Amino acid sequence: MPSAAKRLRVGISGAGIGGLTLALTLSQYPDIDVDLFEASKSLQEVGAGVAVFPRPWKILRLLGVDQELLKTCDVKPKEGPGQATRSPMPQAKVYQCLQSSIAKAISLWAYRFRRSSPMARSMITLHRAEFQSALLGRLPKTCRIHYSKRLRSFDQQQSGPIELAFEDGSRATCDVLVGADGLKSATRAALLTERVSWMQSQGRPDEAADAAECIEPWWSGQIAYRAVIPAERLRKVSPGHPALTQPLQYLGKRGFVMAYPISQGKMVNFAAFTMRHDLENTKYDAPWMGPADKSHFAGLFADWEPDVQALVHCVENPLSWAVHTVKPLRSFVCGRVVLIGDAAHAMTPQQGSGAGQALEDAYILGLLLGHSSTNIHTLGRSLNAFDQVRRPRAQQVARVSRLAARYFTFEIDGVGVDFSADFGHPAAGSNPVGWETLQRLHHEVVKNWEWAWNTSVDESIQEALSML
Ligand SMILES: Cc1cc2nc3c(=O)[nH]c(=O)nc-3n(C[C@H](O)[C@H](O)[C@H](O)COP(=O)(O)OP(=O)(O)OC[C@H]3O[C@@H](n4cnc5c(N)ncnc54)[C@H](O)[C@@H]3O)c2cc1C
């Protein structure tokens, strides 16, 4: 580890989107030493897409990563607030879908993010590997990345450096440890295990039990099947397929499909989700991630409309993810150890915001640690400001993301939309109850998501800095 002459020595466990962004933010402060400890032998992102909304995009711009990323996408992102609308299918088309779907006992509604809508214009879609290499490319050599360093545990005493122990038996020290080590975070496990023992020793069994629930992730009831489809392959099967040029989402009672162009339109990101709300917050006892067989999910979408069929047809070598989340923590901080990104608040992906929230955590924490008033003695105040500003926001995003999965599977106020209700025939000029319900669903989806393009990250930054 580096010389003790530096103002602060920051150790980061995990070089994912959160860890890399934090290191990049801290690299602006020459008197802060940064060591990134990454479990893998090298950095390799999964071949899939990632959506980024205006708040995290602003951060990427402030860090100077935007220009590199803009080369990879053909949609110019819009910053700042926009009017919240999304364009559902025309009524006549919804009616047709429902007629055929009800007959097959599968309910279906398609939903397009029209290119011209503020939602689509504010969403930028990237290839994960390109995203990661853009971050890595900006990182100066002064930020040291140590590969094959899987954190096992840490030891923090009242004073003196924090001691880190790695799976390979090696050790390191730092003044502040940031757990950016993802969903299965070893930092979170060590931090909460310590908290549970302390609470038990203080005779607070309920709080101890509460903290213990947050150590391991819980299954959301969702399985995501992801693949990247070469645009040419899709074009051959379905010339003019809407996912070649715009984000597209198909919703159904038991699952949904999302597709959008990435890598300057050369690829199409595909994600199909199967959803079991009744299994939310249970344990998933098969491997969480791995290669999947198309037959695992194709059957569910077999009766969906031709656009979906074409996408499923083009999928090769899909990967499956049992989507897990972390229950809301009471604090992201314990002494001089702090959690960011999925380690702190892994959430369901229905608002396309897990990585965005990791970026916000990383940037704001970086500014707080880098602030001239932060040193080893005032660290507690800076970490507290981080927790006060970031925890409510990230946990709120996790809540609305869960709610979005309910809406995407046609549930409002906890009640499923009844597709046997009268949807009427638009041609007959009726204004049936079912149609109104769908309109309300549309309204709720948009309202629930508006924060992503109607709020600015500047306010959170100001709020955090004003606490110093
Ligand atoms: C199906 C799906 C779709 C998604 N779509 C989107 C989207 O469109 N937009 C969006 O914003 N988000 C999306 N997300 C969420 C997003 O992928 C995550 O929120 C984001 O990657 C979290 O970043 P992170 O840096 O916190 O963690 P990670 O990306 O998981 O990085 C953690 C890093 O820590 C390393 N590590 C793990 N354990 C240790 C250890 N013990 N010691 C050292 N290193 C360790 C890992 O190797 C890894 O490099 C999606 C997620 C899923 C599952």
The ligand as an SDF file (V2000), in Angstrom:
LIG
                    3D

 53 58  0  0  0  0  0  0  0  0999 V2000
  -31.0610   -8.4690  -16.0630 C   0  0  0  0  0  0  0  0  0  0  0  0
  -30.4650   -7.1840  -15.5570 C   0  0  0  0  0  0  0  0  0  0  0  0
  -30.5840   -6.0230  -16.3190 C   0  0  0  0  0  0  0  0  0  0  0  0
  -30.0680   -4.8120  -15.8450 C   0  0  0  0  0  0  0  0  0  0  0  0
  -30.2250   -3.6830  -16.6030 N   0  0  0  0  0  0  0  0  0  0  0  0
  -29.7930   -2.5070  -16.1240 C   0  0  0  0  0  0  0  0  0  0  0  0
  -29.9650   -1.2990  -16.8900 C   0  0  0  0  0  0  0  0  0  0  0  0
  -30.4770   -1.2990  -17.9960 O   0  0  0  0  0  0  0  0  0  0  0  0
  -29.5350   -0.1150  -16.3320 N   0  0  0  0  0  0  0  0  0  0  0  0
  -28.9520   -0.0680  -15.0980 C   0  0  0  0  0  0  0  0  0  0  0  0
  -28.6020    1.0380  -14.6260 O   0  0  0  0  0  0  0  0  0  0  0  0
  -28.7590   -1.1970  -14.3670 N   0  0  0  0  0  0  0  0  0  0  0  0
  -29.1570   -2.3990  -14.8420 C   0  0  0  0  0  0  0  0  0  0  0  0
  -28.9620   -3.5360  -14.1090 N   0  0  0  0  0  0  0  0  0  0  0  0
  -28.3060   -3.4340  -12.7960 C   0  0  0  0  0  0  0  0  0  0  0  0
  -26.8000   -3.2690  -12.9150 C   0  0  0  0  0  0  0  0  0  0  0  0
  -26.2580   -4.3000  -13.7060 O   0  0  0  0  0  0  0  0  0  0  0  0
  -26.1420   -3.3120  -11.5320 C   0  0  0  0  0  0  0  0  0  0  0  0
  -26.8870   -2.5290  -10.6410 O   0  0  0  0  0  0  0  0  0  0  0  0
  -24.7230   -2.7510  -11.6020 C   0  0  0  0  0  0  0  0  0  0  0  0
  -23.9230   -3.5390  -12.4490 O   0  0  0  0  0  0  0  0  0  0  0  0
  -24.0960   -2.7180  -10.1950 C   0  0  0  0  0  0  0  0  0  0  0  0
  -22.7750   -2.2600  -10.2770 O   0  0  0  0  0  0  0  0  0  0  0  0
  -21.7790   -2.5300   -9.0650 P   0  0  0  0  0  0  0  0  0  0  0  0
  -20.4950   -1.8950   -9.4740 O   0  0  0  0  0  0  0  0  0  0  0  0
  -22.3950   -2.1030   -7.7810 O   0  0  0  0  0  0  0  0  0  0  0  0
  -21.6330   -4.0970   -8.9680 O   0  0  0  0  0  0  0  0  0  0  0  0
  -21.0550   -5.1340  -10.0250 P   0  0  0  0  0  0  0  0  0  0  0  0
  -21.2220   -4.6340  -11.3980 O   0  0  0  0  0  0  0  0  0  0  0  0
  -21.6620   -6.4420   -9.6800 O   0  0  0  0  0  0  0  0  0  0  0  0
  -19.4930   -5.1660   -9.7250 O   0  0  0  0  0  0  0  0  0  0  0  0
  -18.9770   -5.7850   -8.5810 C   0  0  0  0  0  0  0  0  0  0  0  0
  -17.4990   -6.0850   -8.8030 C   0  0  0  0  0  0  0  0  0  0  0  0
  -16.9610   -6.5970   -7.5830 O   0  0  0  0  0  0  0  0  0  0  0  0
  -16.1910   -7.7680   -7.8360 C   0  0  0  0  0  0  0  0  0  0  0  0
  -16.2310   -8.5620   -6.5950 N   0  0  0  0  0  0  0  0  0  0  0  0
  -17.2340   -9.3410   -6.1370 C   0  0  0  0  0  0  0  0  0  0  0  0
  -16.9010   -9.8700   -4.9390 N   0  0  0  0  0  0  0  0  0  0  0  0
  -15.6730   -9.3900   -4.6280 C   0  0  0  0  0  0  0  0  0  0  0  0
  -14.8140   -9.5430   -3.5050 C   0  0  0  0  0  0  0  0  0  0  0  0
  -15.1610  -10.3050   -2.4590 N   0  0  0  0  0  0  0  0  0  0  0  0
  -13.6050   -8.9130   -3.5150 N   0  0  0  0  0  0  0  0  0  0  0  0
  -13.2330   -8.1200   -4.5720 C   0  0  0  0  0  0  0  0  0  0  0  0
  -14.0270   -7.9480   -5.6690 N   0  0  0  0  0  0  0  0  0  0  0  0
  -15.2350   -8.5530   -5.6870 C   0  0  0  0  0  0  0  0  0  0  0  0
  -16.8730   -8.4090   -9.0270 C   0  0  0  0  0  0  0  0  0  0  0  0
  -15.9870   -9.2730   -9.7170 O   0  0  0  0  0  0  0  0  0  0  0  0
  -17.2630   -7.1810   -9.8450 C   0  0  0  0  0  0  0  0  0  0  0  0
  -16.2220   -6.7650  -10.6930 O   0  0  0  0  0  0  0  0  0  0  0  0
  -29.4290   -4.7710  -14.5720 C   0  0  0  0  0  0  0  0  0  0  0  0
  -29.2750   -5.9420  -13.8230 C   0  0  0  0  0  0  0  0  0  0  0  0
  -29.7920   -7.1400  -14.3020 C   0  0  0  0  0  0  0  0  0  0  0  0
  -29.6310   -8.3900  -13.4660 C   0  0  0  0  0  0  0  0  0  0  0  0
  1  2  1  0
  2  3  1  0
  2 52  2  0
  3  4  2  0
  4  5  1  0
  4 50  1  0
  5  6  2  0
  6  7  1  0
  6 13  1  0
  7  8  2  0
  7  9  1  0
  9 10  1  0
 10 11  2  0
 10 12  1  0
 12 13  2  0
 13 14  1  0
 14 15  1  0
 14 50  1  0
 15 16  1  0
 16 17  1  0
 16 18  1  0
 18 19  1  0
 18 20  1  0
 20 21  1  0
 20 22  1  0
 22 23  1  0
 23 24  1  0
 24 25  2  0
 24 26  1  0
 24 27  1  0
 27 28  1  0
 28 29  2  0
 28 30  1  0
 28 31  1  0
 31 32  1  0
 32 33  1  0
 33 34  1  0
 33 48  1  0
 34 35  1  0
 35 36  1  0
 35 46  1  0
 36 37  1  0
 36 45  1  0
 37 38  2  0
 38 39  1  0
 39 40  1  0
 39 45  2  0
 40 41  1  0
 40 42  2  0
 42 43  1  0
 43 44  2  0
 44 45  1  0
 46 47  1  0
 46 48  1  0
 48 49  1  0
 50 51  2  0
 51 52  1  0
 52 53  1  0
M  END
$$$$
